[in-house]
Amino acid sequence: MNEFRKVLITIQMKNDFEIAETCFTVTMTDTKAYALLNELRGKSTILGDAIYETVHDIAKANAYLMGYHLTNVASAEILH
């Protein structure tokens, strides 16, 4: 049975006037959390790519709602 983990996502974004960073958390299973971490470290898998694309879409929407454009999903960290 999979356990759930909270994952802290850090994104970088910009608008016409400034560059900013923000964080948000998502809850996902261990398998998906580690697949995302591996994807960000350059160890790509089909699952990791799918999870990254979903997180990227969430990050893009988050940045847009704050008046920015997403430039990068900078990091992900499992919170203990």
Backbone torsions as a table, in degrees:
resi	resn	phi	psi	omega
1	MET	NA	133.0	-178.9
2	ASN	-76.7	141.0	171.7
3	GLU	-96.1	157.4	-179.9
4	PHE	-100.3	145.6	178.9
5	ARG	-129.0	145.7	170.6
6	LYS	-88.9	132.3	-179.3
7	VAL	-119.6	126.4	177.8
8	LEU	-89.3	119.7	180.0
9	ILE	-105.5	127.8	175.6
10	THR	-108.9	129.4	179.7
11	ILE	-123.0	152.5	174.5
12	GLN	-111.6	142.1	-176.6
13	MET	-149.8	165.8	179.1
14	LYS	-150.7	161.3	169.1
15	ASN	-133.7	-165.7	-177.2
16	ASP	-67.2	-16.6	-171.8
17	PHE	-115.1	-24.9	-174.0
18	GLU	-155.8	165.8	174.1
19	ILE	-113.6	139.9	-177.4
20	ALA	-142.8	163.1	172.9
21	GLU	-126.3	148.7	173.6
22	THR	-148.4	166.1	-179.9
23	CYS	-129.9	154.2	170.1
24	PHE	-149.7	160.8	-179.8
25	THR	-113.5	148.9	173.2
26	VAL	-132.6	151.9	176.8
27	THR	-108.3	129.8	-179.9
28	MET	-149.9	167.8	179.5
29	THR	-69.5	160.3	177.0
30	ASP	-52.6	-47.0	-176.9
31	THR	-57.9	-46.6	-178.9
32	LYS	-71.1	-37.5	179.3
33	ALA	-62.4	-47.0	-179.8
34	TYR	-70.5	-30.9	175.2
35	ALA	-64.5	-40.8	177.6
36	LEU	-64.5	-46.7	179.2
37	LEU	-58.6	-44.3	179.0
38	ASN	-64.1	-38.6	178.2
39	GLU	-60.9	-44.1	179.6
40	LEU	-68.8	-22.9	177.7
41	ARG	-88.3	0.9	177.7
42	GLY	92.9	5.6	178.4
43	LYS	-100.4	80.9	-170.7
44	SER	-75.5	138.7	172.2
45	THR	-135.6	166.7	178.4
46	ILE	-62.2	-45.3	179.1
47	LEU	-65.0	-44.4	179.9
48	GLY	-60.1	-40.8	178.5
49	ASP	-64.3	-42.3	179.8
50	ALA	-64.7	-43.3	178.9
51	ILE	-65.6	-42.7	178.8
52	TYR	-60.3	-44.7	-179.9
53	GLU	-60.4	-40.1	177.9
54	THR	-65.4	-46.5	178.5
55	VAL	-63.2	-40.1	178.4
56	HIS	-60.2	-43.4	178.8
57	ASP	-63.9	-40.9	177.4
58	ILE	-64.2	-44.2	179.9
59	ALA	-63.7	-40.3	178.7
60	LYS	-61.5	-44.0	178.3
61	ALA	-65.7	-41.4	178.8
62	ASN	-60.0	-47.4	179.4
63	ALA	-62.5	-42.8	-179.4
64	TYR	-60.9	-41.7	-179.2
65	LEU	-65.2	-23.7	178.5
66	MET	-95.6	4.8	176.9
67	GLY	87.0	21.6	-179.0
68	TYR	-121.8	174.0	169.9
69	HIS	-115.1	135.2	179.3
70	LEU	-67.1	132.2	174.2
71	THR	-108.2	-29.0	-174.4
72	ASN	-167.8	139.7	163.8
73	VAL	-86.9	102.6	-168.2
74	ALA	-75.6	-42.4	-176.6
75	SER	-162.2	166.0	174.1
76	ALA	-141.2	141.2	-178.4
77	GLU	-142.7	132.9	176.7
78	ILE	-78.9	126.0	178.9
79	LEU	-86.5	137.9	-179.1
80	HIS	-107.4	NA	NA
